[in-house]
Amino acid sequence: MVYSRLSSLQYSHLFRTMFRTTIVLTVTILHFASSHNVPPWNGCYAVGCLTQEGCSPWNFYQYRCYRTCYYNRYCPPSPPPQPRKKCYKITHEATGKSLASSEVFNDTTKMKYATVSSNPPGNYLWTMEPSYGGVYYIQNFNKLEFLKADANGTYLVLNEPLDRSFQFRPINTKEGASMMQLQAALNNGFLFVHTLGQGGSTVQITTDPFTNYYQTIWRIIELYC
C-alpha cells in the first residue's frame, strides 16, 4: 500500500512537471514566432510554403506544406506626394489687415466686396496665377473666388477670368522686398483700403497713388496651402 501510494505520488509529480514544461515551451515558441516570423502588417505579405526556391505561394487545399513562411507579394507603389501649392497672404501694411473673403455685399449690385480683416477666417490665402504682360489672376484658395476690379472698387466673383478686370500687376516698392503695390490692369488704379462704419473695410481703387502712396502698400508673403 505504501509503495503504491509512493508510485502514485511520483507519477503525479512527473505529470505536473511535464505539463509545466509543455506550457513553458509553448509560450516560448509562440513568442519566438510572433517576434521573428510574423512580418509587419501592411497588407503586402501572404502565407506561403518554404521550398527549395524559397518562400513560394502555395495552394494549401491541394498540397501539404511542412513549413510555412511569409512572402512579400506585389504591392502597387504608393502614389508620389502631391506638390504643395504656393499661396500668398496679402496684408495691407498701413492697417495690418489681410485680404479675405467675407460676406459683405454691395446693396445695389448685390456683388460681394473684397474686404480686409485684422482677424481673418481661414479663407485669407490666395493663389496668384501669372498671365501675359506681368499680370496675375488672384483667386481665394478656399472659396475659389477671383478678385475683380471695376472703376472704383474690387469684388469677388466665381466667374472664370475673361477680361482685364481680373488681372492685377504687383509692383515692387522701395519699402522692402515683400512690400508691393497692386495695380489693376483695367484702369491702372492701385488697391487701397477704405474703412466703413462698424469697423468694416473694403478694398477700393485709387488712380492717385502719389497722394495715397502709403495706403497702397501691401505686404505679400509666400506660404503653402
C-alpha positions in Angstrom: 0.0 0.0 0.0 2.8 2.4 0.9 4.7 1.5 -2.3 1.6 2.0 -4.4 0.9 5.4 -2.8 4.5 6.5 -3.4 4.3 5.4 -7.1 1.1 7.4 -7.4 2.7 10.5 -6.0 5.8 10.1 -8.2 3.6 9.8 -11.3 1.5 12.8 -10.2 4.7 14.9 -9.7 6.1 13.7 -13.1 2.9 14.7 -14.8 2.8 18.1 -13.3 6.5 18.7 -14.2 5.8 17.6 -17.9 2.7 19.8 -18.0 4.6 22.9 -16.8 7.4 22.2 -19.2 5.0 21.9 -22.1 3.4 25.2 -21.2 6.7 27.0 -21.0 7.8 25.6 -24.3 4.6 26.6 -26.0 4.8 30.1 -24.7 8.4 30.4 -25.8 7.7 29.1 -29.3 4.7 31.4 -29.7 6.7 34.4 -28.5 9.6 33.5 -30.9 7.1 33.0 -33.8 5.3 36.3 -33.1 8.6 38.3 -32.8 10.5 36.7 -35.7 8.2 35.1 -38.2 5.3 37.4 -38.4 6.1 40.4 -40.7 4.9 43.9 -40.1 1.3 44.1 -41.1 1.0 46.4 -44.1 -1.2 44.3 -46.5 1.7 43.2 -48.7 2.5 39.9 -47.0 0.9 36.5 -47.6 1.4 33.0 -46.1 3.4 30.7 -48.4 5.4 27.4 -48.2 9.1 27.1 -47.8 10.5 25.2 -50.7 13.9 24.8 -52.4 13.1 28.0 -54.3 12.4 29.9 -51.1 9.1 31.1 -49.7 6.6 30.5 -52.5 2.9 31.0 -53.0 1.1 27.7 -52.1 -2.3 26.0 -52.5 -2.8 24.6 -49.0 -6.0 22.9 -50.0 -4.4 20.6 -52.6 -0.8 20.2 -51.3 0.7 19.5 -48.0 3.2 22.1 -46.6 5.7 21.1 -44.0 6.9 24.6 -43.2 5.0 27.8 -43.7 6.6 31.2 -44.3 5.7 34.7 -45.3 6.5 36.2 -48.6 6.2 39.8 -49.9 3.6 39.7 -52.6 3.4 42.5 -55.1 2.0 45.7 -53.9 1.4 48.7 -56.2 3.8 51.6 -55.4 2.4 54.4 -53.4 1.5 57.4 -55.4 4.0 60.2 -55.2 3.1 63.0 -52.8 1.3 65.9 -54.4 3.4 69.0 -54.7 2.3 71.7 -52.2 0.7 74.6 -53.9 2.1 78.1 -53.3 -0.3 80.5 -51.7 0.0 84.1 -50.5 -1.1 86.1 -47.6 -1.8 89.7 -48.8 -1.8 92.2 -45.9 -2.4 95.9 -46.1 0.6 97.5 -44.5 -1.0 100.7 -43.1 -3.8 98.9 -41.3 -2.3 95.4 -40.7 -5.4 93.8 -42.1 -5.3 90.9 -44.5 -7.3 90.4 -47.7 -10.0 87.9 -47.1 -13.3 86.6 -48.5 -16.2 87.7 -46.2 -19.9 88.2 -46.6 -20.1 92.0 -47.4 -22.2 92.9 -50.4 -23.0 96.0 -52.5 -26.5 97.0 -51.7 -27.2 97.9 -55.3 -25.4 95.3 -57.4 -25.5 92.5 -54.8 -21.9 91.8 -55.7 -19.5 90.7 -52.9 -16.9 93.2 -51.9 -13.3 92.3 -51.5 -12.5 93.1 -47.8 -9.7 93.1 -45.3 -9.8 91.8 -41.7 -7.5 92.1 -38.7 -8.6 88.6 -37.6 -9.4 86.9 -40.9 -11.1 83.4 -41.0 -9.5 80.5 -42.8 -10.1 82.0 -46.2 -7.3 84.5 -46.2 -4.9 82.5 -48.5 -4.7 83.4 -52.2 -3.2 82.0 -55.3 -1.6 84.2 -57.9 -1.6 82.7 -61.4 0.6 84.5 -63.9 -0.6 85.7 -67.3 0.9 87.6 -70.2 2.3 91.0 -69.6 3.4 90.6 -65.9 -0.2 90.4 -64.6 -1.8 87.8 -62.3 -5.1 86.3 -61.6 -5.7 86.4 -57.8 -8.0 83.7 -56.5 -9.1 82.7 -53.0 -7.8 79.3 -52.2 -10.8 78.1 -50.1 -13.8 79.7 -51.8 -12.3 79.8 -55.4 -13.5 83.4 -55.9 -11.5 85.6 -58.2 -10.6 89.2 -57.4 -12.2 91.5 -59.9 -11.9 95.3 -60.4 -14.3 97.9 -61.6 -13.9 101.7 -61.9 -13.7 102.3 -58.2 -13.6 99.1 -56.2 -12.9 95.4 -56.2 -15.3 92.4 -55.9 -15.1 88.6 -55.5 -16.7 86.5 -58.2 -16.8 82.8 -59.1 -16.7 83.6 -62.8 -13.8 82.3 -64.8 -11.5 85.3 -65.6 -12.4 86.5 -69.1 -11.1 90.1 -69.3 -8.6 92.6 -67.9 -10.8 93.3 -64.9 -9.5 90.1 -63.4 -5.8 91.0 -63.9 -3.5 92.7 -61.3 0.1 93.7 -61.5 2.3 93.5 -58.4 4.8 96.5 -58.4 7.9 96.5 -56.2 8.4 99.5 -53.9 11.3 101.0 -52.0 9.7 99.8 -48.7 11.1 96.2 -49.0 11.2 93.0 -51.0 7.7 91.8 -50.0 6.2 95.3 -50.0 4.3 95.9 -53.2 1.5 97.9 -54.8 -1.2 96.0 -56.6 -2.2 97.7 -59.8 -5.5 96.9 -61.6 -4.9 96.2 -65.3 -8.4 97.5 -66.0 -7.7 101.2 -65.3 -4.1 101.2 -63.9 -5.5 102.1 -60.5 -4.0 100.9 -57.2 -5.6 98.9 -54.5 -6.1 100.5 -51.1 -8.3 100.0 -48.0 -11.4 102.1 -47.4 -12.8 101.9 -43.8 -16.6 101.5 -43.5 -18.8 102.0 -40.5 -18.7 99.5 -37.6 -15.1 98.6 -38.3 -15.6 97.1 -41.7 -13.1 97.7 -44.5 -13.3 97.2 -48.3 -10.6 97.2 -50.9 -11.0 100.0 -53.4 -9.0 101.6 -56.2 -7.3 104.9 -56.4 -5.8 106.5 -59.6 -3.7 108.8 -57.5 -1.0 106.6 -56.0 1.2 109.5 -55.0 -1.2 111.3 -52.7 -2.2 107.9 -51.1 1.1 106.2 -51.6 1.4 104.5 -48.1 -2.2 103.5 -48.3 -1.4 101.4 -51.5 1.4 99.3 -49.9 0.7 95.6 -49.4 2.9 93.0 -47.8 2.7 89.8 -49.9 4.0 86.8 -48.0 4.5 83.4 -49.8 3.1 80.4 -47.9 2.0 76.9 -48.8 -1.6 75.7 -48.9 
